[in-house]
Amino acid sequence: MTKNLKGKAAIAGAIGSAAVAAALLYANKRREKNKPTQIGTIPSGEKPETD
C-alpha cells in the first residue's frame, strides 16, 4: 500500500509541475504580446517636414 501511495504522489507532483510550467509559459507569451514593437515619435513642438 505504501509503495502505491508513493507512486500516486509522484504522478501528482509531476502533473502539478507540468501545470505550473505551462502557466508560466502562457503568462510570458501574453506579456511579450502586449509589449509595443515600435517606439512612437516624441513630440517636440516642431512642424513635421514633408516632401
TORSERO-124757 format. One record per atom (N, C-alpha, C): atom name; x, y, z. Coordinates in nm, 3 decimals, padded with zeros to 5 digits. Atoms other than C-alpha are relative to their C-alpha. Example, Ala and Ser with C-alpha at 12.3 -4.5 7.8 and 13.67 -1.06 7.14 Angstrom:
2
+------+---------+---------+---------+
! site !    east !   north !      up !
+------+---------+---------+---------+
!    N !  00.089 ! -00.119 !  00.000 !
!   CA !  01.230 ! -00.450 !  00.780 !
!    C !  00.090 !  00.120 !  00.000 !
!    N ! -00.082 ! -00.119 ! -00.006 !
!   CA !  01.367 ! -00.106 !  00.714 !
!    C ! -00.077 !  00.109 !  00.073 !
+------+---------+---------+---------+
// end
This chain:
51
+------+---------+---------+---------+
! site !    east !   north !      up !
+------+---------+---------+---------+
!    N !  00.082 ! -00.119 !  00.000 !
!   CA !  00.000 !  00.000 !  00.000 !
!    C !  00.087 !  00.126 !  00.000 !
!    N ! -00.087 ! -00.117 ! -00.008 !
!   CA !  00.280 !  00.243 !  00.086 !
!    C !  00.068 !  00.025 ! -00.133 !
!    N ! -00.067 ! -00.014 !  00.129 !
!   CA !  00.454 !  00.175 ! -00.243 !
!    C ! -00.094 !  00.064 ! -00.102 !
!    N !  00.097 ! -00.053 !  00.094 !
!   CA !  00.137 !  00.252 ! -00.439 !
!    C ! -00.028 !  00.147 !  00.030 !
!    N !  00.025 ! -00.138 ! -00.039 !
!   CA !  00.081 !  00.575 ! -00.245 !
!    C !  00.114 !  00.091 ! -00.045 !
!    N ! -00.114 ! -00.079 !  00.045 !
!   CA !  00.432 !  00.697 ! -00.326 !
!    C ! -00.007 !  00.022 ! -00.151 !
!    N !  00.014 ! -00.011 !  00.144 !
!   CA !  00.371 !  00.630 ! -00.694 !
!    C ! -00.105 !  00.103 ! -00.039 !
!    N !  00.105 ! -00.097 !  00.027 !
!   CA !  00.049 !  00.830 ! -00.688 !
!    C !  00.046 !  00.141 !  00.033 !
!    N ! -00.051 ! -00.132 ! -00.038 !
!   CA !  00.221 !  01.117 ! -00.510 !
!    C !  00.099 !  00.050 ! -00.104 !
!    N ! -00.097 ! -00.039 !  00.102 !
!   CA !  00.498 !  01.117 ! -00.769 !
!    C ! -00.072 !  00.044 ! -00.127 !
!    N !  00.078 ! -00.037 !  00.119 !
!   CA !  00.244 !  01.126 ! -01.052 !
!    C ! -00.068 !  00.135 !  00.021 !
!    N !  00.065 ! -00.127 ! -00.029 !
!   CA !  00.053 !  01.409 ! -00.885 !
!    C !  00.101 !  00.115 ! -00.002 !
!    N ! -00.104 ! -00.103 !  00.002 !
!   CA !  00.376 !  01.602 ! -00.837 !
!    C !  00.045 !  00.034 ! -00.140 !
!    N ! -00.041 ! -00.023 !  00.138 !
!   CA !  00.472 !  01.559 ! -01.199 !
!    C ! -00.107 !  00.079 ! -00.076 !
!    N !  00.110 ! -00.073 !  00.067 !
!   CA !  00.131 !  01.677 ! -01.319 !
!    C ! -00.004 !  00.144 !  00.050 !
!    N !  00.000 ! -00.136 ! -00.057 !
!   CA !  00.145 !  01.976 ! -01.084 !
!    C !  00.115 !  00.083 ! -00.055 !
!    N ! -00.115 ! -00.072 !  00.054 !
!   CA !  00.492 !  02.071 ! -01.204 !
!    C ! -00.022 !  00.038 ! -00.146 !
!    N !  00.029 ! -00.029 !  00.141 !
!   CA !  00.383 !  02.049 ! -01.567 !
!    C ! -00.103 !  00.112 ! -00.012 !
!    N !  00.101 ! -00.106 !  00.004 !
!   CA !  00.082 !  02.268 ! -01.493 !
!    C !  00.060 !  00.136 !  00.033 !
!    N ! -00.066 ! -00.127 ! -00.036 !
!   CA !  00.297 !  02.534 ! -01.327 !
!    C !  00.087 !  00.049 ! -00.115 !
!    N ! -00.085 ! -00.038 !  00.113 !
!   CA !  00.543 !  02.531 ! -01.618 !
!    C ! -00.085 !  00.053 ! -00.116 !
!    N !  00.087 ! -00.046 !  00.108 !
!   CA !  00.260 !  02.566 ! -01.870 !
!    C ! -00.058 !  00.137 !  00.031 !
!    N !  00.054 ! -00.131 ! -00.038 !
!   CA !  00.110 !  02.857 ! -01.676 !
!    C !  00.104 !  00.110 ! -00.015 !
!    N ! -00.105 ! -00.100 !  00.014 !
!   CA !  00.444 !  03.038 ! -01.668 !
!    C !  00.029 !  00.031 ! -00.146 !
!    N ! -00.022 ! -00.022 !  00.143 !
!   CA !  00.498 !  02.990 ! -02.041 !
!    C ! -00.113 !  00.081 ! -00.061 !
!    N !  00.116 ! -00.073 !  00.052 !
!   CA !  00.146 !  03.116 ! -02.114 !
!    C !  00.004 !  00.146 !  00.043 !
!    N ! -00.007 ! -00.137 ! -00.050 !
!   CA !  00.191 !  03.424 ! -01.895 !
!    C !  00.110 !  00.077 ! -00.070 !
!    N ! -00.110 ! -00.067 !  00.068 !
!   CA !  00.526 !  03.506 ! -02.056 !
!    C ! -00.038 !  00.032 ! -00.145 !
!    N !  00.043 ! -00.021 !  00.139 !
!   CA !  00.375 !  03.468 ! -02.404 !
!    C ! -00.094 !  00.119 ! -00.008 !
!    N !  00.094 ! -00.112 !  00.000 !
!   CA !  00.094 !  03.710 ! -02.319 !
!    C !  00.070 !  00.131 !  00.030 !
!    N ! -00.073 ! -00.122 ! -00.035 !
!   CA !  00.336 !  03.961 ! -02.166 !
!    C !  00.079 !  00.050 ! -00.121 !
!    N ! -00.075 ! -00.038 !  00.119 !
!   CA !  00.554 !  03.957 ! -02.480 !
!    C ! -00.094 !  00.055 ! -00.108 !
!    N !  00.096 ! -00.042 !  00.101 !
!   CA !  00.244 !  04.001 ! -02.697 !
!    C ! -00.046 !  00.143 !  00.028 !
!    N !  00.051 ! -00.131 ! -00.036 !
!   CA !  00.138 !  04.316 ! -02.508 !
!    C !  00.106 !  00.110 ! -00.008 !
!    N ! -00.104 ! -00.101 !  00.010 !
!   CA !  00.474 !  04.493 ! -02.548 !
!    C ! -00.010 !  00.072 ! -00.134 !
!    N ! -00.001 ! -00.070 !  00.129 !
!   CA !  00.484 !  04.766 ! -02.810 !
!    C !  00.123 ! -00.038 ! -00.080 !
!    N ! -00.111 !  00.043 !  00.084 !
!   CA !  00.700 !  04.665 ! -03.102 !
!    C !  00.081 !  00.118 ! -00.052 !
!    N ! -00.069 ! -00.116 !  00.054 !
!   CA !  00.788 !  05.015 ! -03.216 !
!    C ! -00.026 !  00.119 !  00.092 !
!    N !  00.014 ! -00.117 ! -00.085 !
!   CA !  00.851 !  05.324 ! -03.008 !
!    C ! -00.055 !  00.115 ! -00.084 !
!    N !  00.060 ! -00.111 !  00.072 !
!   CA !  00.636 !  05.618 ! -03.110 !
!    C !  00.091 !  00.122 !  00.000 !
!    N ! -00.080 ! -00.122 !  00.009 !
!   CA !  00.772 !  05.957 ! -03.203 !
!    C ! -00.027 !  00.088 !  00.122 !
!    N !  00.012 ! -00.091 ! -00.113 !
!   CA !  00.833 !  06.211 ! -02.930 !
!    C ! -00.035 !  00.138 ! -00.055 !
!    N !  00.035 ! -00.133 !  00.051 !
!   CA !  00.651 !  06.537 ! -02.994 !
!    C !  00.098 !  00.105 !  00.050 !
!    N ! -00.098 ! -00.100 ! -00.038 !
!   CA !  00.899 !  06.822 ! -02.998 !
!    C ! -00.055 !  00.142 ! -00.017 !
!    N !  00.057 ! -00.131 !  00.021 !
!   CA !  00.667 !  07.110 ! -03.090 !
!    C !  00.031 !  00.057 ! -00.137 !
!    N ! -00.033 ! -00.048 !  00.134 !
!   CA !  00.818 !  07.149 ! -03.438 !
!    C ! -00.094 ! -00.064 ! -00.102 !
!    N !  00.082 !  00.054 !  00.106 !
!   CA !  00.616 !  07.101 ! -03.754 !
!    C !  00.077 ! -00.109 ! -00.074 !
!    N ! -00.071 !  00.104 !  00.076 !
!   CA !  00.700 !  06.780 ! -03.938 !
!    C !  00.024 !  00.045 ! -00.144 !
!    N ! -00.033 ! -00.036 !  00.137 !
!   CA !  00.874 !  06.831 ! -04.270 !
!    C ! -00.052 ! -00.108 ! -00.094 !
!    N !  00.053 !  00.095 !  00.098 !
!   CA !  00.701 !  06.669 ! -04.566 !
!    C !  00.056 !  00.032 ! -00.136 !
!    N ! -00.050 ! -00.020 !  00.136 !
!   CA !  00.804 !  06.625 ! -04.927 !
!    C ! -00.106 !  00.063 ! -00.086 !
+------+---------+---------+---------+
// end
